[in-house]
C-alpha cells in the first residue's frame, strides 16, 4: 500500500499523507460513504480547514486514494503476469491477484470500485484504469486476435474475479468455499475456463 503509516494525530508536516491515512482508516471501519471530511481531519489531528490546501472536498480526497488503488493494482498485476509465459496462466494469475488485492487492501478496493467517484471530474482515474487495460489486452490478444473478442475476454475474466471478490467479502459463498485461498483458486479456474484452458469446475478427488 502506498500510503505511509504514522501514529494517529501526528503528521509531522506531511498533511496530505496524514489525511489520506485517516480517510483510509475510516473507510476500513465504515465504508467509503461512512465518514465526512471533518471526521478525517479529527482523525488526522488537524483543523477542519487544513484539507483545502490539498483537497477541495471529500471526493477529491477519495479520488487521491483511488489513484493509489489503481497504482497498487498495476504493480500486483504486472508481477502476476511476469511470473508466467503462457497467456492462459497469465490471466489465471491476474484473476488470483485481483481477488488477493480485494482481500488485502479492502479499503482501497472499496474506494476504487464502490465510492461512486465521478471520473469526468477526476480524469486521472479513467487514465489509470486505461493503463490496466493496456497492460492486459496484449495477453488476451494472444488468445483472441480479434480486438473485440480480446476485450470481451478481458471483461469476462475481470468481472468474474470482481464478483468472486465481492462474494467472499460479503460471505455469500458456503462456508467451505468462503476462504480467500478457495476464492483465489476459483478465480484462477474461471479465468482458465474463459480463456479456453482448464474446465471451471474444481478437480474431484475420490
C-alpha positions in Angstrom: 0.0 0.0 0.0 1.3 3.4 -1.0 0.0 5.4 2.0 2.7 5.7 4.7 1.6 4.6 8.2 2.0 7.1 11.0 0.5 7.2 14.5 -2.9 8.8 14.6 -2.9 12.5 15.0 0.7 13.1 14.1 1.5 14.3 10.6 4.9 15.9 11.0 4.3 18.4 8.2 3.1 15.7 5.8 -0.5 16.9 5.8 -1.6 15.2 2.6 -0.4 11.8 3.7 -1.9 12.2 7.2 -5.3 13.0 5.7 -5.1 10.1 3.3 -4.1 7.7 6.1 -7.0 8.9 8.2 -9.5 8.6 5.4 -8.2 5.1 4.6 -8.7 4.0 8.2 -12.2 5.5 8.3 -13.2 3.7 5.1 -11.9 0.5 6.6 -14.2 1.0 9.5 -17.3 2.4 7.9 -17.0 2.1 4.1 -16.4 4.8 1.5 -19.6 6.6 2.2 -19.5 6.4 6.0 -17.4 9.5 7.0 -17.1 13.2 6.5 -14.1 15.3 5.7 -14.3 16.9 9.1 -14.0 13.4 10.7 -10.9 12.7 8.6 -9.5 15.9 9.9 -10.2 15.0 13.5 -8.7 11.5 12.9 -5.6 13.1 11.4 -5.3 15.6 14.3 -5.6 18.7 12.1 -8.1 21.6 11.8 -11.1 21.3 9.6 -9.8 23.9 7.3 -6.5 22.1 6.7 -7.6 19.7 3.9 -8.3 22.6 1.5 -4.6 23.1 1.0 -4.6 19.7 -0.8 -8.2 18.5 -1.4 -11.1 20.7 -2.5 -13.6 18.3 -0.8 -14.1 14.7 0.4 -14.4 13.3 -3.1 -11.0 14.8 -4.0 -9.5 13.0 -1.0 -11.1 9.7 -2.0 -10.0 10.2 -5.6 -6.4 10.6 -4.5 -6.7 7.3 -2.6 -8.4 5.6 -5.6 -5.5 6.6 -7.8 -3.2 4.8 -5.3 -5.5 1.8 -5.5 -5.1 1.7 -9.3 -1.3 2.0 -8.9 -1.2 -0.8 -6.4 -3.3 -3.0 -8.7 -1.0 -2.3 -11.6 2.1 -3.3 -9.5 0.4 -6.5 -8.4 -1.0 -7.4 -11.9 2.3 -6.8 -13.6 4.1 -9.0 -11.1 1.4 -11.7 -11.7 1.8 -11.5 -15.5 5.6 -11.6 -15.3 5.5 -14.9 -13.5 4.2 -16.8 -16.5 4.7 -17.1 -20.2 1.5 -18.9 -21.2 -1.3 -16.4 -21.7 -3.9 -18.6 -20.1 -1.8 -18.9 -17.0 -1.1 -15.2 -17.0 -4.8 -14.5 -16.9 -5.3 -17.0 -14.2 -2.6 -15.3 -12.2 -4.2 -11.9 -12.9 -7.6 -13.2 -11.6 -5.9 -14.5 -8.4 -4.1 -11.2 -7.9 -7.4 -9.4 -8.3 -9.0 -11.4 -5.5 -6.0 -11.0 -3.3 -5.9 -7.2 -3.8 -9.5 -7.0 -2.7 -8.8 -9.1 0.4 -5.5 -7.5 1.4 -6.4 -3.9 0.6 -10.1 -3.9 1.4 -10.3 -0.1 2.0 -8.5 0.7 -1.3 -10.7 -1.8 -3.2 -13.9 -0.2 -1.8 -12.7 3.3 -2.6 -11.6 2.4 -6.1 -14.8 0.5 -7.1 -17.6 1.3 -4.6 -17.2 5.0 -3.8 -19.1 6.2 -6.9 -16.4 8.7 -7.9 -17.1 10.9 -10.9 -14.4 10.1 -13.4 -15.4 13.1 -15.6 -14.3 15.2 -12.6 -11.2 13.1 -11.9 -9.9 12.1 -15.4 -6.8 10.7 -13.8 -8.8 7.8 -12.6 -10.1 6.9 -16.0 -6.5 7.2 -17.3 -5.2 4.9 -14.5 -7.9 2.3 -15.4 -6.9 2.6 -19.0 -3.3 1.7 -18.1 -4.5 -1.5 -16.6 -6.4 -2.3 -19.8 -3.3 -1.6 -21.8 -1.3 -4.0 -19.7 -3.8 -6.8 -20.0 -5.0 -6.5 -23.6 -1.8 -7.9 -25.1 -2.3 -11.0 -23.1 -5.9 -11.6 -24.1 -4.9 -10.7 -27.7 -2.6 -13.7 -27.8 -5.7 -15.9 -27.2 -8.3 -13.9 -29.2 -6.6 -11.9 -32.0 -9.7 -10.0 -32.9 -9.7 -6.8 -30.7 -13.4 -7.0 -29.8 -13.0 -10.7 -28.8 -9.9 -9.9 -26.8 -11.7 -7.1 -25.0 -14.7 -9.3 -24.3 -12.4 -11.9 -22.8 -10.7 -9.4 -20.6 -14.0 -8.0 -19.3 -15.3 -11.5 -18.6 -12.3 -12.6 -16.6 -12.1 -9.3 -14.7 -15.9 -9.3 -14.0 -15.7 -12.9 -12.7 -12.8 -12.1 -10.4 -14.6 -8.9 -9.2 -17.7 -10.8 -8.5 -15.9 -13.6 -6.6 -14.0 -11.0 -4.5 -17.3 -9.4 -3.5 -18.9 -12.7 -2.8 -16.1 -13.6 -0.4 -16.1 -10.2 1.3 -19.9 -10.4 1.9 -19.9 -14.0 3.0 -22.1 -15.0 0.1 -20.4 -18.4 -0.5 -21.0 -21.5 1.5 -18.5 -21.9 4.4 -16.2 -24.5 2.9 -15.6 -22.2 -0.2 -15.7 -18.8 1.5 -12.0 -18.7 2.3 -9.6 -16.4 0.5 -7.5 -19.3 -0.8 -10.6 -21.1 -2.1 -11.9 -18.0 -3.9 -8.4 -17.3 -5.4 -8.4 -20.8 -6.8 -11.9 -20.4 -8.1 -10.9 -17.1 -9.8 -8.0 -18.8 -11.5 -10.1 -21.8 -12.6 -12.7 -19.5 -14.1 -10.1 -17.5 -15.9 -8.6 -20.7 -17.4 -12.1 -21.8 -18.5 -13.0 -18.5 -20.1 -9.6 -18.4 -21.8 -10.2 -21.9 -23.3 -7.9 -23.7 -20.8 -8.9 -25.9 -18.0 -12.6 -26.5 -17.0 -14.1 -24.2 -14.4 -15.2 -27.0 -12.1 -12.7 -27.9 -9.3 -10.9 -31.2 -9.5 -12.6 -34.0 -7.7 -10.7 -36.4 -5.5 -12.0 -39.9 -5.0 
